[in-house]
Amino acid sequence: MNEDNSVVSEETVKVPSYDELRRKYDGKWKEQKEAFWKHLKENFEVLTSQFRTGRQEVYVLTVSDFSDEFEKAFREFFHDTGYQASIGEAERLGSGVKKSKKLYIRLPDCYNGTA
């Protein structure tokens, strides 16, 4: 029964199966991961279009309950060990409570002129 004493049908209170809920969560994570990778790719393209070299900050990640997943996705995106993907220590953003971690990659040296 509902608060107003009306009968509630079983269909309106059906709880999804665990597997259905897991698929829904996985789908949401996949969307977030793809959007994150898109940001990484855009930032990477900016750095390389400027011929930046050495250790470069490619993204600032706000620390959250899902930070570990984003850190794994970052390392997965820059899986080539030459990029030496690394994650900085958590730092406070301004005077607030939020924290962030800088995500770094190493870009190869770029020499002007011919070899």
URQUI-V585017 format. One record per residue. RES is the residue in one small letter. SS is DSSP state (@ for helix, = for strand, . for the rest). OMEGA is omega in degrees with one decimal (* if undefined). Layout:
# URQUI-V585017
RES:SS:OMEGA
RES:SS:OMEGA
This chain:
# URQUI-V585017
m:.:178.7
n:.:178.0
e:.:-179.2
d:.:177.8
n:.:174.8
s:.:-178.4
v:.:178.3
v:.:-179.9
s:.:-179.5
e:@:-177.5
e:@:-177.8
t:@:-179.3
v:@:-178.0
k:.:177.3
v:.:179.9
p:.:177.0
s:.:178.9
y:@:-179.4
d:@:177.0
e:@:179.7
l:@:178.0
r:@:178.8
r:@:178.1
k:@:178.3
y:@:179.5
d:@:178.2
g:@:178.4
k:@:178.6
w:@:179.6
k:@:177.4
e:@:-179.5
q:@:-179.2
k:@:179.2
e:@:176.9
a:@:177.6
f:@:178.4
w:@:177.9
k:@:177.1
h:@:178.9
l:@:-179.4
k:@:179.4
e:@:179.3
n:@:177.0
f:@:-179.5
e:@:176.4
v:@:-179.7
l:@:-176.9
t:@:177.1
s:@:177.1
q:.:-179.3
f:.:177.8
r:.:-179.4
t:.:177.2
g:=:-176.9
r:=:-176.9
q:=:174.6
e:=:-176.9
v:=:-178.8
y:=:172.5
v:=:-176.1
l:=:174.6
t:=:-178.9
v:.:-179.8
s:.:177.8
d:.:-176.3
f:.:-178.0
s:@:-179.1
d:@:179.5
e:@:178.8
f:@:176.6
e:@:176.5
k:@:179.4
a:@:176.8
f:@:-180.0
r:@:176.9
e:@:-179.3
f:@:178.6
f:.:-175.9
h:.:177.9
d:.:-174.9
t:@:177.3
g:@:179.6
y:@:178.9
q:.:-179.9
a:.:-179.8
s:=:-176.4
i:=:179.8
g:.:177.3
e:.:177.1
a:.:179.3
e:=:176.3
r:=:176.7
l:.:179.4
g:.:179.0
s:.:-177.0
g:.:-178.7
v:.:-176.8
k:.:176.9
k:=:177.6
s:=:174.6
k:=:177.1
k:=:179.1
l:=:-174.4
y:=:168.2
i:=:176.1
r:=:178.6
l:=:-177.5
p:.:176.1
d:.:179.0
c:.:-179.1
y:.:175.6
n:.:179.5
g:.:-178.7
t:.:-179.8
a:.:*
